[in-house]
């Protein structure tokens, strides 16, 4: 149960109402992210780098750039979209066909403004649980950048979570993306990256961002949108910046699509937040910046893959995972410690298998 000074809102944009709910209290360290339900987008049976932020047991957010589109700009319904959903604090994983996709109507695939889609799955079941999106940035004491990946798609076994804690915003975030410059309240920006599951020489952005709310709470706050590279490849050693779309601003939009509440969390019981059903960012005419290339969507399909790793992933996995999944920190501290501020790119060397 949440401590008495906390308040959790179930926000339904159609009604413009806020309802007090209870939130499970979590120990605030990086390892706490394992207690959340999590999900990974699968396309045509293959895992992607695209994580989904689940809003409840039947729906979630995903970056619109992770989807495939027809020449008319519509989502390609001939593609097989699935979601690998893992229960919090458990080894239980289920794969669900995605039955409905709603990309934001003002999504711009050139600038990555409004780079979000609402996905729905498990439509014949009632909603049995709900996650909570952080809605008060002033409470976000630490940002936890998280990368999840499967070690085997066929047996649904997972690698250790890779994590990085940091609240710095590099000064050059503003220069590398005009979308960010015009919408700074809609993005988090960081330089941190983790090694690709399929290529140990290539660093890719994290998938989702959680926020620690001291002393005892945590919430999901952002999802990877796009990356700006001073060069022409994500696998280069050039300077990179990664932009994460802040989800609180899109709670009303998602609730309008789903026709039901989307949970938001603020510790301060006096905090007021009014969701906007038709929320959209300011668009920019172009995001062309000299010497900068933008990347978004599934990075596994865009970057070189080590064939030996891909072959091993396709083989059935025989090792079982423990419920208390290890968390690897990209900082030189234990996973239970809060990482100190850093001024260089994250240096994790690999994603190890979960212990058996």
N, C-alpha and C positions, 0 to 999 in steps of 0.2 A: 504494500500500500504506500502511496506517496506520502511524504511528510506533510504536516498540516499547513505549511506555508506555501505548498505547491498547488497549482490548479491546472487541470487538463481540460481543454475545450474540444467538444465534438462540433465541428463547424459545418453547417449546412447552408450553402450560399442561397439556395432557393428560398429559405425561410429567413435568412439573415439573423439566425439565432445562435447563442452560445450556451452550452449545457455543461455543467461541472461533472467531471468523471474522475475515476481514480487511475493512477499510473503506477506501475510496478517500479519500486525504487531499485536502482542499480548501483553497484560499487563503481565509482568513476575512475577507471583506468582503461587502457587500451583493450585489455582482455575482455572487458564488458561487452564488446560488440558481438561476441559469440552468442549472447543471450537473445539477440534479435533474430526474427525470421528474416531470411535473405533469399535472393533469387538471382539466377543468371539466365540471360536470353540464349536460346538455342535456335539456330537457323539451319533448316534442312539437316537436322540431326547433329550439327557441329556446334561446339561451344564458341561463344564470342567473348570479347572483352567487355561487353555491355551488361552491366548489372542493372537490376530493376529495384527501385525502392517500392516495397509493397506498402500499400495503404491499409489493406485488410486481406482477408483470406481469399478474396475473389478478384482483386484488382491491384494495379501498381503503376508507377511511372517508369518510362524508359526514354532514353534520348531518341528523338525522332530520326536523327541521322543514322541510327543503328538499323533502321528498316530499309527495305528495298522498294523502289517506286517504279511505276510505269512511265512511259513517255508523256502521259497526260498529267503526271504529278500525283497520281493516286497511289496509295499503298498497294503493292503487288500481292494480290490474294492467292496467286499460284505458288507463292513461297510458303514453306512449312515453318511456322513460328511456334515455338514451345517455350515453356518456362520451367526451369529446374528450381523447385522451391524447397528450401531446407528449413526445418523447424528450429526455433531458437534453442540452443543448449542441447541439441540432439543430433544423432546421426541419420535420422529419418529424412529422406529426400523423395519427393514425388515430382514427376514430370507431367505438366498439364498442357494440352493444346490451347493456344491463345485464340479465343473465339471472336474478339472484337478489338479493333485498334482505332483510336481517334487521335491523329496528329493535330497539334495546335494549328488552327486555320491560318495564323500569321507566322508560321515557321518559315524561315528563310534559309534554304540549303546552301546559300553562298556565304552568308554572314553568320549563320548559326544563332540568330535571334529567335527566341521562343523555341528552342530546340528540345521540345518535349512531346511525348505522346502518352495517352492513357491506354493501358492494355487491360483486357478483362479475360478471365479464365474461370474454370470451375463454375459455370453459370447455373447448374442445376442444384447447387448446394447453398444453404443459407450462410451468411457471413458469421463466422465463429470467433474471430479475433480481429483486432485493429491495432495498427502501429500508429505512432504519433510523430508528426513533423514539428520540429522546433520553430516557433513563431516569433521569438524575441531575441534578436541578435546581440543585444546588450548583455544577455546572460551567458553567451557562448564563451566560456573561459578558455577552452582548448578545442582545436579542430583535429579530428582523427581521420586521416585519409586511409582508405581501406581498399585492398585488392583481393577479391576471391576468385578462385579458379578450380576447375575439376582436374583431378589427375587421371580420371577415366570417365568418359561419357557413358560407356556401355554399362559399367557397374555403379555409376553415380557415387564415386568416391572423390573426396576433396583434398586439395593441397592445403597446407597451412595458410591461414590468413596472413597477408603481408600488411603491416600497419606503419603509419608514420604520423607523429604528433607535431603540429606546428601551427602557429597563428600569424606568422609573418606574411605580409603582402609585399612582394618585390616591387621596387619603385618603377621598373620597366614594364609592369603589367599593362599600364595605361597606353604605352607606346605600341605594343605588339598587336593589339586587337581593338579596332574601332567600336566593335559591338560592346566590349567591356567598357571602354571609355565613355560611351553614351548611356550605359546602364550599370553603373558600379554597384548599386544596391541589389542587383539581380545575379551577381556572380561572386564567387570566391576565386582567388587566383593564387597559385603556388607553383614553385619550381619542382617539387618533389615528384619522383617517378620510381617505378619498380621494374624489375627485370621481367621480360615476357616469359610466359610459361613455355613457349615454343622456340625461343631464341635467346640464349643466355648472353648475347652481345647486344641486345636491343632493349632499351628502357621505354616503358609506356606509362601513361598516366594511371592514377588510381581510379577506381570505379565510383565509389560513393564517399560521402563525408558525414561523419557524426560530430556532434558537439557535446562536450562535457559541461554540465551545469552544476557547479560546486554547491554543496559538498556531496550530493548523492544521486544526481539524475543525469540522464543522457538521452539525446534525441537525434533523429536523422535530419539532416539539414540540406544536403546538396547532392547532385548527380553530375558526373562528368559530361560536359557539353562539347568542348573543342580544345585543341592545343595549337599554339603558335610556335613554330620552329624557325630559328634563324639559319635557314638552310633548306634542303629539299627532301629530307627523309627523317622520319621519326627515329631511325636507328643510328643517326649520326651523333657525334659528340658535341654538336653545336648547342647553343643556348636554347632552352625550351621553357615555355610557360604553359600551364594547364589551367583551364577555366571550368568551373563547376557551377551549374545553374542552381540558384537558391530556390528551394521548393515552396517555401511558405507563401510566396506571392501567387502561386498557382493552385492553392488549396481550393479556392472558390471555383475556379475553372474546372477542376477535376470533380468536385461535388456536383456541379451542374451537369456534367456528362453522365455521372453514375446515378444521379438522383437519390443520393444518400450521403450521410455524413463522412467527412474526411477529418481525422483526428489531428489536432494541433496542440502542442504543449508549451506552456509558459509557467515558470516557477512562481513568478510574481502574480499573486491573485488579483492585483489591481491593473495588470497590463490589459490594454484594450487593443483588439485587432479585428478589423472588419474585412473579410475576404471579398474580393472582386471577381464575380463570375466571368466577366469578359476580359480579364487581365491580359495585357500584352506589353512587351518591351517597346522602347523607341527603336525603330528600324534605322539602319544606316544604308546609304546608297551602295557602298562597297566596303569590304574589309581588306582591300589590298594595301599592304604595308611593304615598303621597300625591303627586300632581302628576307621577307617572312613568308612562310608557307603554312597554311592552316590545315589541320588534320582533325577528323572527327569520325565517329562510328566505330565499327569493329576493327581493331588494330591487328588482330591475328590474320585477317584476310588481306590486309594492306601491306604487311611486312613479311620479309623472308621467314620461312619456317624450317627448322631443323628436321629433316625427314625421319631421323631416328626417334626423335621425341614424338612426332606425330604417329609413327608406327606403334610405339609403346603405349600411347594413349588409347589406341583402338583395341588393344588386347584386354581381356577381362582382368580386373583387379581382384586379387585374392586377399589382400590385407584389409582388416576391418579397422574402422576409426573408433576413437574413444569419444564419449559425449563431451568431455572437456577438451575441445579442440585447441591445439597450440596456436599461439599467435606469434608471428615473427615480426620484430620491430626493425624498421630500417634505420633507427638511431642506435648508437652504441650504448643502450641501456636495456634493462630487462623490460619485458612486455608489461609489467605491472607498474612501471614508473612512467611519469609524464615526461615526454621527451623535452629537452631544453631547446631553446631557439637555435636555429642553425642558419648559416649563410651560404651553404653549398648544397648541391644536388644530393638527394638521398643515395646511399651507397649499398643497398641490399644486394647480395650476390646471387641468391637463388631462392626459389620457393620450394621448400622441402616437403616431402610427403608427410601426411598426418601420422602420428604414432599409432601403433596398433596395440 
